[in-house]
């Protein structure tokens, strides 16, 4: 967020929010408390959830509003090994719509998005699994 989105009567729109966002490529490290997720039932795994451990945040992408995110390639390479690759796989072709939803969701509850907040809007390629070295 490049600015605060304070409480207001009218709902926020994409035009209100979009110009005040930065696109930051990031890797979200998620983990579970289970050593083997396959050793548990689906319901147990869902109940335990996967916790966010951290974000690794890259540099802001310039002119992201002019990009067609449905055609952008996203790849994860570790030590020269391609772990994951996708093109335009995000479920919403304009992921900033999810930030607009979040701004309104908080607004309706008397809270707000603040300058510097980072909102992870999902992944274009799904979750990639990496083994510990």
Backbone as a chain_set.jsonl record, in Angstrom:
{"seq": "XXXXXXXXXXXXXXXXXXXXXXXXXXXXXXXXXXXXXXXXXXXXXXXXXXXXXXXXXXXXXXXXXXXXXXXXXXXXXXXXXXXXXXXXXXXXXXXXXXXXXXXXXXXXXXXXXXXXXXXXXXXXXXXXXXXXX", "coords": {"N": [[0.839, -1.165, 0.0], [0.592, 2.142, -0.907], [-0.523, 4.208, 0.372], [-2.756, 5.154, 3.07], [-6.012, 3.694, 3.54], [-8.567, 4.992, 4.694], [-11.466, 4.734, 6.929], [-14.625, 5.14, 5.42], [-17.799, 6.267, 4.07], [-18.675, 5.519, 1.463], [-18.198, 2.656, -0.619], [-14.948, 1.392, -1.501], [-13.5, 1.51, -4.771], [-11.99, -0.067, -7.663], [-10.74, 1.976, -9.085], [-10.275, 3.791, -7.034], [-8.432, 2.48, -5.435], [-6.45, 1.059, -6.983], [-4.449, 2.883, -8.23], [-2.852, 3.381, -6.036], [-1.309, 1.288, -5.312], [1.477, -0.98, -5.151], [3.043, -3.416, -7.154], [4.46, -6.202, -5.954], [6.705, -8.703, -6.419], [6.714, -11.801, -4.756], [7.728, -14.434, -2.574], [6.04, -16.706, -0.706], [6.645, -18.364, 2.193], [5.374, -21.231, 3.376], [4.353, -23.492, 5.922], [3.844, -26.538, 7.74], [2.955, -28.091, 10.827], [3.233, -30.754, 10.755], [5.321, -33.548, 10.098], [4.998, -35.276, 7.978], [2.624, -34.664, 5.667], [1.007, -36.485, 4.443], [0.551, -38.452, 6.253], [-1.674, -37.925, 7.688], [-5.222, -37.404, 7.975], [-7.243, -35.711, 5.502], [-8.992, -33.863, 6.672], [-7.789, -33.436, 9.174], [-5.41, -32.262, 8.383], [-6.436, -29.945, 7.173], [-7.607, -28.726, 9.404], [-5.376, -28.186, 10.96], [-4.062, -26.5, 9.321], [-1.94, -24.532, 7.144], [0.733, -22.693, 7.977], [1.797, -19.322, 7.541], [5.121, -18.647, 7.255], [6.985, -16.738, 6.444], [7.525, -13.912, 4.225], [9.341, -13.482, 1.25], [10.289, -10.723, -0.218], [10.376, -9.092, -3.308], [11.717, -6.477, -5.478], [9.681, -3.583, -6.289], [7.498, -3.741, -9.147], [7.716, -1.875, -12.014], [5.304, 0.134, -13.728], [3.165, -1.709, -13.61], [0.406, -1.605, -13.949], [0.003, -1.464, -16.649], [0.522, -3.975, -17.557], [-0.42, -7.162, -18.878], [-1.52, -9.369, -16.889], [-2.481, -11.886, -17.31], [-0.875, -13.023, -19.134], [1.694, -13.125, -18.228], [4.713, -14.777, -17.388], [5.601, -16.8, -14.67], [8.171, -18.018, -12.756], [9.842, -20.302, -10.602], [12.996, -20.898, -9.597], [15.488, -22.837, -8.163], [18.754, -23.126, -7.236], [19.419, -23.545, -9.93], [17.521, -25.389, -10.718], [14.378, -25.751, -12.101], [11.576, -25.298, -10.328], [8.936, -24.633, -10.501], [6.625, -23.398, -12.915], [4.546, -21.152, -14.636], [1.998, -19.6, -16.655], [0.029, -16.842, -16.466], [-1.78, -17.957, -14.52], [-3.324, -17.101, -12.373], [-6.368, -16.995, -10.523], [-7.898, -14.64, -10.724], [-7.833, -12.281, -13.194], [-7.131, -9.701, -12.635], [-5.567, -9.234, -10.012], [-5.469, -7.148, -8.152], [-8.068, -6.556, -7.593], [-8.684, -8.094, -5.406], [-7.466, -6.724, -3.366], [-9.019, -4.454, -3.306], [-11.386, -5.617, -2.415], [-10.495, -6.382, 0.142], [-9.952, -3.874, 1.289], [-12.568, -2.843, 1.452], [-13.787, -4.795, 3.04], [-12.422, -4.507, 5.476], [-13.053, -1.816, 5.931], [-15.818, -1.94, 6.387], [-15.782, -2.955, 8.89], [-14.722, -1.096, 10.534], [-11.994, -0.865, 10.406], [-8.811, -0.499, 8.668], [-6.795, -0.596, 5.66], [-3.327, 0.071, 5.658], [-0.69, 2.368, 4.814], [2.155, 0.8, 3.547], [1.332, -1.75, 4.219], [1.285, -5.178, 3.219], [-0.369, -7.176, 0.975], [-1.008, -10.407, 0.213], [-2.124, -11.68, -2.7], [-2.612, -14.143, -3.725], [-1.52, -16.931, -5.755], [-0.11, -17.298, -8.988], [0.732, -19.759, -9.883], [0.146, -21.806, -8.12], [0.929, -23.882, -5.246], [4.261, -24.666, -4.708], [6.291, -27.385, -3.889], [9.097, -27.784, -1.841], [11.896, -29.557, -0.886], [13.631, -29.943, 2.246], [17.105, -29.199, 2.477]], "CA": [[0.0, 0.0, 0.0], [1.339, 3.395, -0.962], [-1.259, 5.185, 1.175], [-3.803, 4.597, 3.938], [-7.383, 3.669, 3.02], [-9.334, 5.18, 5.933], [-12.91, 4.473, 6.982], [-15.473, 6.099, 4.711], [-19.16, 5.77, 3.842], [-18.783, 4.885, 0.141], [-17.254, 1.554, -0.835], [-13.796, 1.633, -2.369], [-13.543, 0.902, -6.099], [-10.669, -0.304, -8.24], [-10.159, 3.277, -9.429], [-9.824, 4.417, -5.791], [-7.354, 1.721, -4.803], [-5.415, 0.644, -7.933], [-3.311, 3.792, -8.401], [-2.092, 3.519, -4.793], [-0.72, -0.018, -5.016], [2.679, -1.444, -5.828], [3.104, -4.855, -7.403], [5.696, -6.742, -5.399], [6.835, -10.159, -6.519], [7.118, -12.352, -3.47], [7.618, -15.864, -2.299], [5.511, -16.931, 0.639], [7.076, -19.636, 2.76], [4.345, -21.802, 4.242], [4.813, -24.728, 6.556], [2.892, -27.218, 8.597], [3.618, -28.689, 11.986], [3.367, -32.184, 10.508], [6.509, -33.98, 9.358], [4.472, -35.827, 6.731], [1.215, -34.313, 5.531], [0.282, -37.664, 3.963], [0.298, -39.344, 7.38], [-2.861, -37.44, 8.381], [-6.408, -37.273, 7.137], [-7.429, -34.395, 4.889], [-9.644, -32.982, 7.641], [-6.791, -33.065, 10.179], [-4.487, -31.316, 7.735], [-7.151, -28.674, 7.025], [-7.79, -28.132, 10.726], [-4.081, -27.681, 11.424], [-3.712, -25.415, 8.42], [-0.554, -24.29, 6.763], [1.03, -21.369, 8.502], [2.756, -18.462, 6.872], [6.36, -18.475, 8.024], [7.56, -15.444, 6.073], [7.521, -13.495, 2.827], [10.564, -12.963, 0.654], [9.691, -9.704, -1.073], [11.25, -8.525, -4.32], [11.598, -5.057, -5.788], [8.428, -3.241, -6.978], [7.457, -3.838, -10.607], [7.307, -0.592, -12.598], [4.244, 0.147, -14.742], [2.425, -2.969, -13.56], [-0.968, -1.404, -14.402], [-0.02, -1.658, -18.098], [0.835, -5.371, -17.862], [-1.497, -8.141, -18.969], [-1.077, -10.41, -15.969], [-2.909, -13.203, -17.793], [0.144, -13.523, -20.066], [3.019, -13.066, -17.607], [5.288, -16.045, -16.927], [6.159, -16.816, -13.321], [8.979, -19.219, -12.546], [10.633, -20.437, -9.391], [14.185, -21.705, -9.856], [16.364, -22.938, -7.002], [20.023, -23.771, -7.593], [19.376, -23.944, -11.333], [16.433, -26.351, -10.959], [13.063, -25.123, -12.191], [10.638, -25.934, -9.399], [7.564, -24.314, -10.873], [6.5, -22.436, -14.004], [3.172, -20.997, -15.107], [1.671, -18.368, -17.371], [-1.32, -16.329, -16.254], [-2.63, -18.922, -13.835], [-4.062, -16.571, -11.22], [-7.815, -17.094, -10.759], [-8.458, -13.332, -11.062], [-6.876, -11.623, -14.097], [-6.745, -8.426, -12.022], [-5.49, -9.558, -8.582], [-5.699, -5.967, -7.308], [-9.47, -6.605, -7.157], [-8.712, -8.694, -4.073], [-7.095, -5.662, -2.429], [-10.231, -3.624, -3.198], [-12.283, -6.363, -1.521], [-9.942, -6.308, 1.496], [-10.171, -2.505, 1.773], [-13.988, -2.725, 1.813], [-14.043, -5.72, 4.149], [-11.939, -3.831, 6.69], [-13.826, -0.579, 6.077], [-17.112, -2.305, 6.971], [-15.568, -3.372, 10.275], [-14.093, -0.004, 11.258], [-10.534, -0.948, 10.317], [-8.351, 0.014, 7.38], [-5.467, -0.906, 5.137], [-2.424, 1.183, 5.952], [0.506, 2.524, 3.998], [3.184, -0.176, 3.891], [0.776, -3.099, 4.335], [1.483, -6.076, 2.086], [-1.477, -8.114, 0.83], [-0.724, -11.495, -0.722], [-3.392, -11.882, -3.412], [-2.681, -15.485, -4.288], [-0.403, -17.365, -6.577], [-0.481, -17.694, -10.338], [1.154, -21.12, -10.211], [-0.137, -22.788, -7.085], [1.97, -24.119, -4.245], [5.367, -25.533, -5.11], [6.882, -28.046, -2.714], [10.561, -27.827, -1.844], [12.413, -30.38, 0.221], [14.734, -29.396, 3.015], [18.387, -29.761, 2.024]], "C": [[0.891, 1.237, 0.0], [0.681, 4.49, -0.138], [-2.199, 4.442, 2.12], [-5.131, 4.611, 3.182], [-8.324, 3.759, 4.218], [-10.819, 4.852, 5.78], [-13.653, 5.564, 6.229], [-16.82, 5.455, 4.427], [-19.274, 5.007, 2.525], [-17.789, 3.738, 0.019], [-16.096, 2.007, -1.733], [-14.007, 0.92, -3.7], [-12.115, 0.649, -6.564], [-9.987, 1.019, -8.562], [-9.669, 4.035, -8.199], [-8.525, 3.788, -5.292], [-6.177, 1.474, -5.755], [-4.229, 1.579, -8.071], [-2.404, 3.907, -7.169], [-1.461, 2.202, -4.347], [0.602, -0.185, -5.742], [2.519, -2.931, -6.051], [4.468, -5.33, -6.933], [5.747, -8.24, -5.646], [7.279, -10.688, -5.165], [6.992, -13.856, -3.466], [7.112, -15.969, -0.869], [5.967, -18.314, 1.086], [5.975, -20.099, 3.71], [4.857, -23.123, 4.788], [3.673, -25.32, 7.368], [3.647, -27.815, 9.776], [3.838, -30.179, 11.803], [4.646, -32.482, 9.731], [6.078, -34.522, 7.998], [2.992, -35.507, 6.639], [0.381, -35.502, 5.078], [-0.06, -38.634, 5.088], [-0.972, -38.973, 8.143], [-4.036, -37.357, 7.416], [-6.485, -35.86, 6.564], [-8.024, -33.416, 5.892], [-8.667, -32.534, 8.73], [-5.831, -32.035, 9.612], [-5.151, -29.95, 7.564], [-7.3, -27.968, 8.368], [-6.485, -27.523, 11.245], [-3.624, -26.508, 10.57], [-2.24, -25.408, 8.053], [-0.271, -22.867, 7.174], [2.024, -20.617, 7.649], [3.967, -18.319, 7.789], [6.986, -17.12, 7.727], [7.294, -15.154, 4.601], [8.947, -13.114, 2.448], [10.078, -12.02, -0.434], [10.729, -9.131, -2.018], [11.025, -7.037, -4.503], [10.264, -4.776, -6.495], [8.571, -3.325, -8.499], [6.927, -2.515, -11.155], [6.209, -0.81, -13.633], [3.403, -1.13, -14.761], [0.984, -2.81, -14.057], [-1.104, -1.621, -15.907], [0.235, -3.106, -18.508], [-0.445, -6.191, -17.993], [-1.064, -9.335, -18.134], [-1.544, -11.805, -16.369], [-1.87, -13.814, -18.727], [1.554, -13.519, -19.482], [3.454, -14.449, -17.137], [5.87, -15.844, -15.537], [6.913, -18.128, -13.158], [9.699, -19.146, -11.215], [11.765, -21.401, -9.716], [15.057, -21.671, -8.613], [17.594, -23.731, -7.409], [19.996, -24.314, -9.016], [18.294, -24.944, -11.686], [15.101, -25.627, -10.983], [12.083, -25.931, -11.346], [9.209, -25.782, -9.901], [7.581, -23.289, -11.995], [5.04, -22.375, -14.432], [3.038, -19.686, -15.853], [0.227, -18.022, -17.053], [-2.258, -17.237, -15.51], [-3.413, -18.399, -12.658], [-5.556, -16.632, -11.508], [-8.494, -15.771, -11.102], [-7.452, -12.619, -11.955], [-6.424, -10.251, -13.59], [-6.676, -8.633, -10.505], [-5.675, -8.362, -7.659], [-7.158, -5.88, -6.874], [-9.58, -7.177, -5.745], [-8.311, -7.686, -3.003], [-8.28, -4.711, -2.234], [-11.212, -4.306, -2.251], [-11.799, -6.231, -0.079], [-10.163, -4.914, 2.098], [-11.621, -2.33, 2.227], [-14.355, -3.614, 2.994], [-13.616, -5.078, 5.47], [-12.752, -2.574, 6.98], [-15.168, -0.855, 6.764], [-16.998, -2.703, 8.439], [-14.831, -2.311, 11.095], [-12.574, -0.039, 11.265], [-10.107, -0.439, 8.946], [-7.019, -0.591, 6.965], [-4.596, 0.321, 5.354], [-1.232, 1.181, 5.007], [1.563, 1.539, 4.496], [2.663, -1.583, 4.081], [1.063, -3.882, 3.064], [0.331, -7.075, 2.092], [-1.063, -9.164, -0.198], [-2.049, -11.866, -1.388], [-3.499, -13.261, -4.052], [-1.529, -15.743, -5.23], [-0.854, -17.728, -7.977], [-0.165, -19.152, -10.641], [0.838, -22.17, -9.187], [1.045, -22.941, -6.142], [3.013, -25.049, -4.826], [6.002, -26.112, -3.863], [8.39, -28.142, -2.892], [10.991, -28.641, -0.662], [13.522, -29.657, 0.958], [16.025, -30.006, 2.48], [18.944, -30.791, 2.989]], "O": [[1.818, 1.357, 0.801], [1.246, 5.57, 0.036], [-2.408, 3.237, 1.976], [-5.343, 5.438, 2.294], [-8.82, 2.743, 4.704], [-11.344, 4.713, 4.676], [-13.359, 6.751, 6.372], [-16.966, 4.237, 4.531], [-19.909, 3.953, 2.478], [-16.661, 3.84, 0.501], [-16.248, 2.874, -2.593], [-14.619, -0.147, -3.75], [-11.155, 1.096, -5.936], [-8.786, 1.169, -8.336], [-8.743, 4.839, -8.303], [-7.637, 4.479, -4.793], [-5.024, 1.664, -5.366], [-3.09, 1.115, -8.032], [-1.311, 4.468, -7.254], [-1.124, 2.02, -3.177], [0.82, 0.39, -6.808], [1.924, -3.628, -5.229], [5.501, -4.908, -7.454], [4.906, -8.976, -5.129], [8.126, -10.087, -4.505], [6.252, -14.453, -4.247], [7.686, -15.392, 0.054], [5.696, -19.312, 0.419], [5.683, -19.447, 4.712], [5.697, -23.782, 4.174], [2.67, -24.66, 7.638], [4.86, -28.014, 9.704], [4.543, -30.807, 12.593], [5.006, -31.747, 8.812], [6.724, -34.253, 6.986], [2.191, -36.009, 7.428], [-0.829, -35.527, 5.303], [-0.873, -39.539, 4.9], [-1.315, -39.624, 9.13], [-3.859, -37.254, 6.203], [-5.864, -34.933, 7.084], [-7.603, -32.261, 5.954], [-8.71, -31.383, 9.163], [-5.483, -31.059, 10.277], [-4.517, -28.917, 7.78], [-7.137, -26.751, 8.455], [-6.493, -26.474, 11.889], [-2.893, -25.634, 11.034], [-1.429, -26.168, 8.58], [-0.967, -21.941, 6.758], [2.966, -21.192, 7.105], [3.845, -17.921, 8.947], [7.46, -16.433, 8.633], [6.893, -16.033, 3.838], [9.666, -12.498, 3.234], [9.524, -12.454, -1.444], [11.817, -8.733, -1.601], [10.246, -6.416, -3.781], [9.764, -5.634, -7.223], [9.625, -3.021, -9.057], [5.828, -2.085, -10.806], [6.195, -1.825, -14.329], [2.979, -1.576, -15.827], [0.394, -3.778, -14.537], [-2.192, -1.926, -16.394], [0.169, -3.427, -19.695], [-1.43, -5.938, -17.299], [-0.334, -10.206, -18.607], [-1.06, -12.799, -15.828], [-1.967, -14.99, -19.078], [2.509, -13.874, -20.173], [2.665, -15.198, -16.562], [6.543, -14.85, -15.265], [6.368, -19.207, -13.39], [10.108, -18.077, -10.763], [11.535, -22.559, -10.064], [15.333, -20.601, -8.071], [17.489, -24.868, -7.869], [20.489, -25.411, -9.278], [18.162, -25.314, -12.853], [14.728, -24.967, -10.013], [11.807, -27.097, -11.628], [8.382, -26.68, -9.747], [8.444, -22.412, -12.028], [4.377, -23.403, -14.575], [3.858, -18.78, -15.703], [-0.686, -18.801, -17.33], [-3.443, -17.288, -15.84], [-4.107, -19.169, -11.994], [-5.974, -16.347, -12.631], [-9.564, -15.775, -11.711], [-6.325, -12.371, -11.526], [-5.433, -9.708, -14.077], [-7.603, -8.261, -9.786], [-6.008, -8.542, -6.488], [-7.466, -5.204, -5.893], [-10.464, -6.79, -4.98], [-8.762, -7.778, -1.861], [-8.513, -4.223, -1.129], [-11.801, -3.656, -1.387], [-12.601, -5.994, 0.824], [-10.516, -4.788, 3.271], [-11.873, -1.733, 3.274], [-15.148, -3.219, 3.85], [-14.356, -5.104, 6.454], [-13.097, -2.298, 8.129], [-15.597, -0.087, 7.625], [-18.003, -2.778, 9.146], [-14.372, -2.58, 12.205], [-11.936, 0.674, 12.04], [-10.941, 0.001, 8.155], [-6.228, -1.036, 7.796], [-5.058, 1.457, 5.251], [-0.826, 0.146, 4.48], [1.834, 1.45, 5.693], [3.449, -2.53, 4.104], [1.082, -3.322, 1.967], [0.085, -7.742, 3.097], [-0.799, -8.834, -1.354], [-2.983, -12.311, -0.72], [-4.407, -13.502, -4.848], [-0.682, -14.882, -5.465], [-1.875, -18.396, -8.144], [-0.739, -19.725, -11.567], [1.221, -23.327, -9.358], [2.034, -22.213, -6.238], [2.682, -26.101, -5.373], [6.224, -25.396, -2.886], [8.887, -28.529, -3.949], [10.503, -28.439, 0.45], [14.258, -28.861, 0.376], [16.053, -31.17, 2.081], [20.013, -31.35, 2.746]]}, "num_chains": 1, "name": "protein.A"}
